[in-house]
Amino acid sequence: DYKVVFSQHGPLVLVSVSRSHQSPAQLRRELCYVYYQIISLLTQATVTRIFQHKKNYDLRRLLAGSERILDNLLRRLDTDPGFLLGAVQCLPLAPSLREAVSYLLLRAVTPNLVFSILLAQGRLVSIVQERAVLEDTRLHPADLHLLFNLLAGSSAPPQAGELWTPVCLPRLYPDSYFYAYVSYLDPAHGVCLLLLSTDQAAFYSVAACKRRIEEGLRAQGLLAAIQAALRVAGGAGASRLGLSELRHFMYKPLDIPDNHRQLTQYTR
């Protein structure tokens, strides 16, 4: 039997037709992520304005070229438990190494730089937020998933150099764009630096931050440490717990208050 689920978000009605064992609630969650991905490309203000003027507008005109991103999102929804858990997966690293990476990200600042994010093979290494630009806010895991999917679904190869593109973060500010600078510091190992600015004209100043971060990572041996962590089979791995009968696990802390600044993460 087929399940048919509808989900309305403003002027958009999304439909899922499924023969899977997923519950209607899980299918609605997936439709919500599809909506968020559309908003990340267009902004909520743009979608609302278009349908206020023309209720039968074909939105596919504006989404042309983004098919790979949306297709990749649907594939990840089937395979990445982070979407279901509302959390992101981090690369296991010694606390001292992660602190050193975060300190480098903190020191490389420029006006209107909001977030500095380092990831490796789709797993978060460190994220730093500039409080002077955005105060009393926190990046939601859903927005991080959309950013990671934007990288994974991009048609540009990792070795393509620098990328500067507008992106909306629907759980943070759904009506406006941030500007994302993307650079792969080590394409072979999928080590990627993502810098988000509120200034559309800040490409060169943000690129200068990237150069300082990359120089620091290489000089302090942190890039080599990340590469070594990626080679450890199984990541955090059940074997590290010393329980011989345990084959697989996922752990997500549940005691983080809603107003806490820690990003929700999971381990497996």
Buried (B, 14 or more C-beta within 10 A) or exposed (E): EEBEBEBEBEEBEBEBEBEEEBEBEBBBBBBBBBBBBBBBBBBBEBBBEBBEEEEEBEBEEBBEEBEEBBEBBEEBBEEBEBBBBBBBBBBBBEEEBBEBBBBBBEEBBBEBBBBBBBBBEBBBBBBBBBEEBBEEBBBBBBBBBBBBBBBBBBEEEBEEEEBBBBBBBBBBBBEEBBBBBBBBBBEEBBBBBBBBBBBEEBBEBBBEBBEBBBEBBEEBEBBEBBBEBBEEEEBBBBEEEEEEEEEEEBEBEEEBEEEEEEBBBBBB
